[in-house]
Amino acid sequence: MPESPVPVVAALRAPGAILVVSCYELGHQPLGLGWPMAFLERAGYAPRALDLALEPLDDVAVRRARLAAIMAPMHTALRLGVPAAQRLRRLNPSCRIVFCGLYALLCAEFLLDGVADDVMGGEFEGELVALAQRLEAGAERGRRIATLERLAFPLPSRESLPPLARYVRLAREGRSVPAGYVEASRGCLHTCLHCPIPPVYNGRFFAVPRAVVLEDVRRLVAAGAGHITFGDPDFLNGPGHALKLVRDLHAEFPGVSYDFTSKIEHVLRHRELFPEFGATGCAFVVSAVEALSDVVLANLEKGHTKADVPGAIDVLRRAGIAPRPTFVPFTPWSTLDDYIELLDFLEAQDLVDHVDPVQLTIRLLVPPGSLLLTRPALRLALGRLDAPGLSYRWTHPDPRMDELQRDASALVADAARAEEDPGVTFYRIRELADRRAGRPTPLAPFRRPPPERPVAPRLTEPWFC
């Protein structure tokens, strides 16, 4: 006699019946697991968390799952999540697979063509709970869901995640300390064309209650964090909210430093706030400069100009805060002269040790849902969609730029494996670019930067997307 089927309600409420998977979150202990786990637990479920950056895809956990939620907040995570989902499907064909996050929505058409059963993004955690409840009720509605409803945020659930000591650290003055990761807001007010956030949030952002953020910080400090990263897309979308948070953080933990991300235009607009940020322990600020070409900046609709960048760097330095600019130096509109100018700028501004070498290799990524595709003049610069690569192809009109990007990427990858001094890597990239540009070899021999030089504070994971 065949066994009676297990009721769906009982199955989904069983421990591990819901599997929540993170593939990559910039080396941080994944908040992309902590919040979905908390929402599901608050609704009475007992999900299993799995961080593929540190843990294998456990076959036993996969076969037990009735619902698997794979987090895709960035392109790298999505690229890693697709083969994970395919393996999950082979091992457990009846499991419902949902991709969650910005890149899930941007690449929904590809994912729904045999990879995932559902995709969702924006403020999705409540909808993830609703999906579990619909499955319990036998309903099949879902597929593609974008939601921007304001959520009642619980405290992130971190107890079942790998310990903080296994994740990214702050390197500063010869010391390294574990770095915790929190978010004080989600979404963004701005609509930079190349960013994955505007197609989903459409210029909206949501503040996380200060009490929730501070309690999360307390638990991270208790777990060993000596530094906190505020991972908001732009910490200064809500400057009053940000300032109150760092005041409270510093009052309770005066020895804990922090960092945040902010647009160049916000650094300039809110320059009066930065002395207090410096005094309360801000170690560095990440700003997406992207390019020093006004043509490129205009095409990306970044909201700042080349002339704004030195001023923003000066604001940070006067406050005792290290600038950490990031770049997309390879776009269809960038030139080899632009690239050389960028290298000259980093040297002239004493920023070589403030920029991870990988930043000098980044190529413009255009996923299917990118706002770049809404501008006909920009669309003409792009080629066909590479569905497996989850991005539109493009070829630079100057072949030297594509060759430089490939060679610089290989150089940086080799240097990272060899644990080469980033200052040395920079000058090797400079030599490579000079050769591509046909510049004469310098008469003076290259001098290796002294290892004992003061180096700007940084996190030990250099990737940004």
N, C-alpha and C positions, 0 to 999 in steps of 0.2 A: 504494500500500500504506500503511495507516495506521501512524503511529508507535507503537512499543511504549510502554506506560505507564511512567512513571518509578517505580521501586520506592519504596514509602512510606518505608522506612528511609533510603534515600539522600536522599529529598526532605526529610525532617524534619531530617536532619543537615546539610543545605546551609546556608550562611550566609544569614540572613534568612528562613529557612523558618518560624521561630517569631517572631512579632511580639508584643512586650510593650509595652502602651500605658498611659500615665498621662494622666489628663485634668485633674486638679487636685489639688494637695497643699499647700494653704495658702501657696502662693508659695515653698515650699522646693524645693531640688533633690530629686526624689522618691526617697525610700528605698523606696517602693512599686514602683519599677523596679529599684533596686539589688539588693535581695535576690532577687526572682524571677530576675533575670538571672544572679546568682551561682550559684543552685541549678541552673539549666539548664546553665550553662557547666561546672560541676563534673561534670555527667552527660554531658558530651561534645557538647552542642549549641552552636550559634553564633547565638543570638537577636539580633534587632534591637530596640533600645529606641527608643521614640517618646514624647516629652512634648508632648501637645497644648496645654499651657499656653503653650508657646513655639514649637512647630513645627507646620507644617501636616500634615494626614493625607495622606501621600505616596502617590499612586496606584500608583507603581512598587512601593513596599514592600508595599502592600496586595495587589497582584496576585501577588506572589512568595510570600506567606504561605500555609502549609498549616495553621497553628494560630495563632490570635490570642488573647492573654490581655489583657483590659481590666480595669484595677485600679479598684475601687469602694470605697475605704475610708470615704467620706463621701457625703452626699446630693448635694452639688454635683457631685462627680465622677461619680456615677451618672447624674445628669440630663444631663451632657455626654457620657457614654459611650454612652448609648442611640442618639442620632443617629449617632455615630461607628460603632457596630456596624451600624446599618441601611445606612449608606453602604458599609461594608466588604462587607456581604452583597450589595449590588447589584453592586459591582465584582468580587467574587470569591465566587460562590455556593458553591463547593466547600470554602471555608476553614472549619475548625472554630473556632467562637467560644466562648470561655469568659470569664465575668465572675468576678473574684476579689475578696474582701473582705467587710467587715461588711455593707454595704448590698446586696451581691449576694445574700447569704443571706436578708436581711430581705425582699427584693423578688423572691425566686426565682420565685414563681408567674407574675408579670408577665414576667420575663425569659425564662422557658422557653416562653412562649407566642409564639414566633416571633422573639424578639430574639437569644437565646443558645442554644447547644447544651448547655452545661453551666454550672453555678454552683458555686463553692466558697468557703469562708471559714474563719476561725480560723487555725490554723497550716498554711496551705494550700500552701506552696511545694513541700514534698515530694510532695504529691498532684498538683501541676501537672506535675512531672517524671514521675510515674507515669502521668498522662494521656498525655503525649507517648510514653511507652514502650508504652502500650496501643495507641495509634494505629499505632505502628510494627508492632505484632504483629497488627493487624487487628481488635482487640477494640473493642467499642462501649460497654462498661460506663461509667457515669458519671452524667451529668445533675446531681443535686444532692448535694453532698458537704460535710459539716461535719466538720472534724478538729481534735482537740486533742492530738495526739501531740507529745511533746517533740522538737524539731528539733535537729540538729547544724548550728549556724549557720556558714556561711562568711563571709568578709569581703564586705560589699556590693560589687557591681561598678559602679563609677561612671565608668569610663574613657570609655564611649561616650555619657554624658549631656552635655547642654549645660553649659558652664563655670559654676562657682559664682557668678561675678560677675554672672550674668544673673538671679539669684534674689534672694530677700528679704534685707534688710540690717537690722542693728541701728542704730537712730537714738538717739544719746545725746550730750548736751551739745554739740550742733551738729555732731557728726561722724557718719558712717555707715560701718559695716564689714560685709563679707559675713558671713552667718550660716550655719553648717553645721547639719545636722539629723541626729540619731542617735536610736536607741531602746535603752534599757537593759533594757526589759521589754515584754511584750505581754500583752494581756488585763487584767483588773482583778478585785480581790477583792470589789468592791462591786456592788450590784444596783439602782442608781438606775433608776426605771421608764422614764424618757424617753431613757435613754442607749442607743445601738445596740450597746454591747459586751456587756452581760449576757445578751441572748437567744442570743448565740453562745458566749461563754466561760463563762457560768453560774457566775460567781464565782471563776474560775481565772485565774492569770497565770503567765507563763513568763519567767524571767530570761535575758537574753542574756549569755553569758560576758564577764567584764570585759575579758579580753584582746582579744576581737573588737571591743568598743565602743571601747577605747582606740586600737587600730590604725586604726579608721575615723576617729576624731578626728584622729590624726596626719596622715592623708592629706588630711583636710579643711583642716587648718591649713596644710599644704604647698600646698594649692590656693588659699589666701588667706583662709580663715576667721579672723576675729578674735573670733567669738562662736559658741557652740554651744547649740542648743536640744535639750534632752532631751525628745523628743516622746512619752514614755510616757503612757498615759492617767492614771496617777498614779505619779509618781516615788517616792513614799514607800510604795507597796505593799510594797517591800522596803527599809526604811530603811538597813539595814547595807550592802546592795549599793550603794545610792545614795551613801552617805557615802564608801565606799572609792573609788568612781569619781571623785567630785569632788576628793578628796584627791590622787589620782594625776594628774588633769587639771591641778590647780593646781601641783603639784610640777614637772610637765614643761613647762607653758605658763602661767607666772604672769600673763602679760598678757592671756590669753584669758578673757573673761567667759562666763557661761552663764545659762540660764533653765530652769525646769521647771514642770510642772503638778502641783498637789496639792489634795486636798479640804480644805475648811475644817476638818473634824474632824481631819485628819492634821496640819494646821498647829498646832492646839491640842494634840493628843496628843504630838507630837514637838517641842514648842517649844524644848526644850533643844538641838536640833540646829541651829537657825537662826543663832545667832551664828557657828558654823563655816561654814555656807553663805555668810553674808555675807562672812566673812574670806577665803574661797576664790574669790570673784569672782561670786557669784550676783547678777545685775542686777535680776531681777524674778521673781515667782512668779505664775502664772496659777491662779486658783481659780474654779471654777464656782459662784458664789453662787446664781445663777438668779433668786432673788426675796428680798424682805424680808418676805413674807407667810408666816406659819407655816401657814396653810391651804394655800397653794400648795406649800410645802416638804414638808408631810405628804403631799399627793397625789402628789408626785414621789418620795417616800421618799428624800430627799436625805441624811439622816443628820445634818443640822445644823439649828439654829433661827436665827431672826432675831437673838436675843441673842448667838449665837456669833460673828457676823460682825465686829463692832468689835474683839473680843478677838483674832481671827486677824490682822486688819489691824495691830493694835498689835504683835503678835509680829514680824511682818515688818518694820515700821518700826524697831523697837528694834534689829533686826539689820542695819539699813542696806539693806534690800531693798525695792524698790518693789512694792506690791501691784498686781496686774492682774486685778481681778474681772471675771467675765463673767456675763451675765444672759440670761434668757428672760422678758422682762417681759410678754409677751402670751400668756396661757393662758386656758382657759375659766373658771378660778377666780380670776383676777386682777381687781382693780377699778381704777377710775380713781383712787380715793384711794391705792391701792397704788402706782400709777405716779407720782403726785405725791410720795408719801413717798420713793420711790426717788431722784427728782431732788433732793429736799431732803437726803437722806442723802449723796449724792455731793458736794453743796456743803459740807455741814457737816463731812464727813471729808476735805475737800480732795482729792477723787478725780476731779474733772472731767477733769484731764489724764491720768488713769490709765485711762480707759475710752474706747475707740474709739466714736464716735457710732453706728456700726452696731449696737452692743450694745443700744442703746435702742430698736431696731426689731424684735428677733428674736421670731418667732411660734413657738409650740410646734409641732414637727414630729412627726407620728405615722405612721411607715412601717408597712407591713402586718405586720411581725414584731415590733412594739413590745410591750414588757411592759405598757404602759399598757392594752392590750386585754385583759389577763388580770384586770383589776379591774372587776367589773360596774358599780360606782358611777361609775367614771371613763369606762367605755365608753358610758354613757348621755349623756355630754357631747359625744360625737363624732357626726359625720354619716356619710355614705357614703364609700366608698373612691374617691378620684380616681386611677384606675390610671395615666393618663399622668403625673400629678403625683407618683406614687409616695408618696402620703400620704393619710391620712384627712382629710376636710374637717371643719371645725367653725366654728360661728358663735357669737360671744360674746353672752350674754344682754343685755348693754348695748351697743347699736349704736354708742355713742360710742367704745368701745374698738376696734372694727374700723375705724372711720373714722380714729381717731388712728394706728393702726398703718399704714394705707395712706398717710396724709399724712406721717407721720414718715419712712417708708421713702423716699418721693419726695423729701422735703427732704434726707435724708442722701445719696441718690444724686446729686442736683444739687450738693450741697456738695462731695462727693468729686471730681466732674468739674471743679469750679471750683478745687480744691485749697484750699478754705477752711480757716482755722484751726479745728481741732476744738473749741477753747474757744468760738468764735463759734457753731458749729453746736449745741453743747449749749444755749446760751441761746436759740437760735431754737426748739429742741425744747421748752424750758421754756415759751416764750410760746405755742406751739401747744397744749401740754397745758393751760395755764391757760385758754385760750379754750374748749377742749372742756369743762373743768370749770366754766365760768362764773365764773372768778375775776376780780376787778377788775384792770385794767391797772396795773402799778406806777407810782407817781408819779415815781420817779427814772428818768431815761433809762438805757438799756442802755449800759454802758461796755465797749468792746472790750478783751479782755485783752491786756496788753502782749506783743508777740511775743518780747521778750527774756527773758521769765519762765523760770525753770527748769521744764523739762518732763520728766516721768518717762521713763525709757528704754522703748522699744517697738520692735517689729518693724515694718517698712514695709508689711506685708500685714496688714490688720486683721480679715480674716474668720476664723471659727472653726469652720465646719461644712461 
